[in-house]
Amino acid sequence: MTDGWRDWSLEETAIWIRVPVAGDDKYSRGVVGVLTGSAEYPGAAVLGVDAAARAGSGMVRYLGDPEAARLVLQRRPEIVTAPGRVQSWLIGSGMDAAKRTGELAGRIREALAQKLPTVLDAGALDLAGEARGPVLLTPHAGELVTLLRGLGVETDRAAVEAEPELWARRAAELTGATVLLKGAVTHVVAPDRDGIRVRAGSPWLATAGSGDVLGGVLGALLAAQSERIVEDPSLLAEIAAAGASLHGRAGDRASAGGPIVALDIAEALPATIASSL
């Protein structure tokens, strides 16, 4: 076991950005399957889908809440709402596990059975053990407390915020998944591996929906590298760190020192990616 941590460099991010070449199509660029949003939080679906579309995916399939789907299509008419081939999944943003219906649970479990790289956020964190492929969990401190409590470990938000490296690693060891703990400094760690700290992003990034945008960025990067991740799940931590870095730098670009909203971060992604290459 290792307890080491290292800081992520901006130069490393470019390694994990797949730039299209002649002969690519929407499938070879990566298709993200998205199961997010709810009647209470439809905006989470809009934000995650918008970010995935702007972060380099060739196609985004939104298969979540019907009302959220209507809003998604108003914002992004190119989004596909029919089932089909995907190369990664983004699941759980804007969902509440306590309100998950049997029908929704069934759709999520079908996705998790596909053995594809998957981002589990918010209302799907508790399903990490049911995934058959490489899994990235993306809790904030409060969600990590709930996740750990479900695994029989008691802690509180203050403790997690005081020692994020300790608790992110504990969650990775207990779940067997790669964990991205969101915060002023993002901590990414997989079981039995050195962790990664990502110091990117202005405090203005602490705004409603910012984490939903991060989920979309991560889904796009995982789709673009899907085959490599399936062959070597240890790559997931570095790709997650690259996504956190892009998200933070897009926030900085959008802010320019002033306040922003979550869609501003998504809209800044193309220029941020271009400047990273």
N, C-alpha and C positions, 0 to 999 in steps of 0.2 A: 504494500500500500504506500502511496505517496501523499504528502501533505503540501507539496510545492505549488507555488502560484507564480505566474509571470504576467507581465503587462503586454497587451496587444499593440502592435505597431500599425500605423496607417498603411505602410507599404505591403503588409501581409494581406490586406483586404482585397487588393487587385487579383490575387491568386485565385480567389473563389468567385469572381465575376465572369460568367460565361458570355463572351462576346460573339454574336452571330457571325457566321461566315456564309459565303456563297453556297447555295444548296440547302441551307437550313430551311425548315418550315416550322409552323406553330408547334408541332409535336416535338420535334427535335430540340426546340428551345425550352421546352418544359411546360407542362400543363398542371396547374394547381387546382385541386379539388377543395372546396371551401364549405364547411358546415359550421356556420357561426350565426350570431344574431338571434333575436327572439322578439316577441311582441313588445316586451318591456324595453329592450335595447336593440332596436333595428339598426341604429347608427353604427354599431360595431361591425356589422356585415358590410356596410357601405365603405367604411374606413379600411378594413382589411382587404377587401377586393380591390379598391382603388390603389392601395399600396402595392399589392401583388402585381397588378397590371403595369404599374409604373416602374417596378423593380426588375423588369426583364423577362417575365414569363411570356410564353407564346400564346397562351390561352388561360383563362380562369373559368372554371365551372362552379357556379354558386348553386348549392343544393339544399339550402337551409330554409328558414321560415318564409312562407309565401308572401306575407306582407313586406318583409325585409327584401325579398327578391324584387318586388315592384320598385322599391326605392333604389336598389342596386342598379336596376336597368335604367332608371331615370338618370342616374349619375353616369353610368358606364354602359351604353347600349351594346357594346361589343361582347359583354359577358354572356356566357352560355349557361342556360338553366336546365339543360337536359343531361341525364347521366351519360357517362362515357369514359373514355380512357383518361387517366390522370397519372402523374408521376410523383406527386406528393399530396399530403393533406394538411389543411389548417382547420382545426376543430376546437370549438369551445368558447371563443371570444363572445362576450355579450350573452352568455348562457348562465343559468343557475342550475346546479346539479340537483338541488332540492325540488325543482319544478320540471325536471326532465321527464317527458312522457315515455311510455313504453315504445311507441312508434319511433320517436327520435332516438332513443337508446338503441333500438334495433338498427337504424341507419348508421349510427356511429360505430357500432360493433362490426357491421359489414365493412365499413371503411378500414377499421383497425385490423381486420383479418386479411387485408390485401398485402401485408408485409412491405408497405411502402414507407419511405421517410415521412414522419408525421410530427407536426407541431401541435401539442396539446396545451391549451390556455384556459384560464378561468374556470368555466363550468364543466370542463372535461378533464381536469387534472386528476380526478379520482379514478379515471379509467386507464391510467398508465399501465397497470398490470395486465390489461386485456389486449394490448397491442402486440402484434406478431412481427413487426418490423422495427427499425431504428426510431426511437422516440426522443423528442426534445420537449421538455416541460418548461413553461415560461411564466412562473408565478412572480407576483410581487411579494413583499414580506408578509402581508396579511394572508395571502393565499397559501404561502408556504407553511404558515402556522396550521392552517386547516388541513393541508395535505399531510403534514407530519402527524397531526392528531389522529387522522384516519389510519395511520400506520402504527399507532400506539405510543407516539412520542409527544410529550407535553412540553410546550415552550410558549413564548408570547412574542408579539411583534417587536417590542423593545429589545428583547434578546437577539432576535434575528437581525435587526438593524445594527446592533452593537457588534455582532460577530458573523457577518454574512458568509465569510469563507467557510467557517465551521458548519453552519446550518445548510448551506447549499451542498456541501460535500456529504453531509449526513443524508440529505434527501436523495442524492444520486446513489449512494450506497444502498439505501433501503428500497428504492424503486428499480434500480438497475438501468435507469434512463440517464440521458444527459440533461442537466438542469441549467437553465439560464435564469438567474435570480435578478430581477429588474431592480434598479435603484440609481442613486446618483453615480455610483460606479456599478457597472453590470458585472456579475460574476458567473462564469460559465465553467462547468465541471462535469466530467464523466467519471464513472466508478473506476478507482485504481489508476487514475491519471492525474497529471498536474492540472491545476485549474488555470483559467485565463481571466484577467481583469481587463475590462474595456472602459477606459476613461475618455468618454466622448459625449459631448452634448452639453449645451447650456442648461441652467436650471429652468429656463422657460419651457423646456421639454416636459416638465411636470404639469401636463394639462390633460383634460379628459379626452380619451380616445387615443392618446399617444401609444399606449401598449397595443391597441388594435392595429395601428399602422405597422408597428414592429412585427406583429404576427404575419402580416401580409408580405413584408420584406423577407422574412425567414422562409415562408412558404415558397416564394419565388426562387430563392437561392437553393433550397432543397430540391425543387423540381428540376432545376438546371443541372444539378449534380446527382440526380437520383440513382443512376446505375452505380456510380462510384461509391455512394454511401451504402447501398445495399451490399456491395462487395466488401466494404471496409467501414463499418459503423463508427470506428474511432475518428473518422473525418468530421463527424457531426459537430463536435465542440468547436473546431476552428471555423467551420462554415457559420455556426451560430454567432461566434465572435465577430466575423466579418459583417453579418447582418446587423448586429448591435452597433458596430462602428458606422456603417452606412446610415442607420437611423439617426444616430447622434449627430453626425456631420450634416445630414439633411436638415435637422432641426436648427443647427447653427446657421446654415445658409438661409433658411426661411426667416429666422429671427433677426439676424443682423443687429442683435443687441436689444431687440424689443419683443413684446409679447406675440405669441402665435397661437393658432388653434391646430388641431390634429391634421386637418386636410392640408394645411400649409406644409407640413412635414412631407406628406405624400407627394405633393406637387413639386417639391424640391428634389425628389429622388433622381430623376433623369440627369439633371445637371451635376448632382453629387456623384453619381456613378461615372459620368464622363470625366470628371476631374480626378477620379480615383485610378483611371487606367494609365 
